[in-house]
Amino acid sequence: MNRVIQEIPHYLSKKIADLAAADPEVINLSIGEPFFGPPGQVEKRFAAFIQEQISRGILPNKYAPSRGEPSLRLAIADRYHRLYQLKPNPETEVLVTHGAAEAIWLSVLCLSEIGDEILIPDPSYMLYETVVRLLNRVPVRIPTRVENEFVLDPEDVKAAINDRTRILFINSPENPTGAVYSREVFRTLGTMAEMNGFVIVHDEVYDGFVFGQPHYNLLCEASWPPYLVLINSFSKRYAMMGWRLGWMTAAEPVISAALKVHTNLTLNLGSFHQEVAGTLLNDSEVEQDTITHAGQIGRQLTILYEALEAREEFHIAMQPKGGFFLFPDVRPYYQMLSREWQQKYPTPGEVVATHLFEKHKIAVVPGYVYGPAGANHVRVVGAVAAIDIERACERLQNQPFTQ
Ligand SMILES: Cc1ncc(COP(=O)(O)O)c(C=O)c1O
């Protein structure tokens, strides 16, 4: 057996979600699956598409093009044009992938070699470090600070760069911290990437969920920089997790390399859903639905934030600027627990997540999963049904909490 794989733990938030699903009393605030289904138009369009294919006797049984269906790639390119007035070439600069997850793998594989260093904010989405380790690259964690609203300090990035640095991962809006990067920070990081020859891989899957400030990426700088890879997906904005559709956009040599790996790995993706998905990307009615959903998630996060803030067990210094999550520091909670409880797990986040689950039937994810800097935190998902937010707030009002 491969030693590196053996050292990597199973995907914890999925395991917690399975445990939560087994008990109807548990309020599951552990998994980043939005409560809302896909925009209303999806079902109808999908049914009509399949019906039309059947009536013409051409059900999509053939292999799809490896790069992705041309109509979907064109819709992706048009989306960037609509949002940023910059259009990638859909033939050469766009690749449709098995969710954003595959695009993360392809970026690391194509842009670095064994032993190269990959910069990852600490904490940040867990897949980055796992992929980097599985591919025998070296993860270099750069801690972020709550005083900076969990945004990387460019000085810390500068200090971490050396001649083996190949990639800087940015997840903005960020899972799990709720950080949203400003235009100024992007500019500074972009200049660093250009000067030092590394690539910024910006995972934008939560770009539809920003609260009170705009979403930025480096396209706002009015040109498409060669050192940029953008990753996105249908999973969050359109709540189409099960369709497993994402994409990456980058300069032609990067997409050409990614295509080789993608083809050898998957041959191609399923063909029966790509065309329908493409029709959503630039549709004003669909856009309106996604704005409504984002507004609801923002309000729910505020309600949960206030409920947590009202309790002395949680310290929550920042209301999330984007994404689906809250990331409270749970050391006060941990300190109120018995010694026996405190010694159950290595980190306060694990102890508190377990206590919350066993004593209060609230499922959250311990923060160490997102990097060592998350050890004192838990991740709480706010993108759940409104009734679950209500039930969670009711439980949070119960006294005493740490018995
Ligand atoms: C930051 C981030 N990137 C990527 C993904 C994976 O997305 P997909 O379902 O498109 O593979 C997730 C899923 O939770 C995520 O939170």
The ligand as a MOL file (V3000), in Angstrom:
LIG
                    3D

  0  0  0     0  0            999 V3000
M  V30 BEGIN CTAB
M  V30 COUNTS 16 16 0 0 0
M  V30 BEGIN ATOM
M  V30 1 C -13.6440 25.5940 -1.4230 0
M  V30 2 C -14.1600 24.4140 -2.1450 0
M  V30 3 N -13.6240 24.0880 -3.3270 0
M  V30 4 C -14.0490 23.0230 -4.0150 0
M  V30 5 C -15.0640 22.2220 -3.5320 0
M  V30 6 C -15.4890 21.0340 -4.3230 0
M  V30 7 O -16.4960 21.4180 -5.2000 0
M  V30 8 P -17.1030 20.4320 -6.3010 0
M  V30 9 O -18.3440 19.8510 -5.7300 0
M  V30 10 O -17.3840 21.3180 -7.4690 0
M  V30 11 O -16.0710 19.4080 -6.6060 0
M  V30 12 C -15.6600 22.5200 -2.3070 0
M  V30 13 C -16.7170 21.6540 -1.7560 0
M  V30 14 O -17.1270 21.7430 -0.6360 0
M  V30 15 C -15.1990 23.6510 -1.5880 0
M  V30 16 O -15.7250 23.9990 -0.4070 0
M  V30 END ATOM
M  V30 BEGIN BOND
M  V30 1 1 1 2
M  V30 2 1 2 3
M  V30 3 2 2 15
M  V30 4 2 3 4
M  V30 5 1 4 5
M  V30 6 1 5 6
M  V30 7 2 5 12
M  V30 8 1 6 7
M  V30 9 1 7 8
M  V30 10 2 8 9
M  V30 11 1 8 10
M  V30 12 1 8 11
M  V30 13 1 12 13
M  V30 14 1 12 15
M  V30 15 2 13 14
M  V30 16 1 15 16
M  V30 END BOND
M  V30 END CTAB
M  END
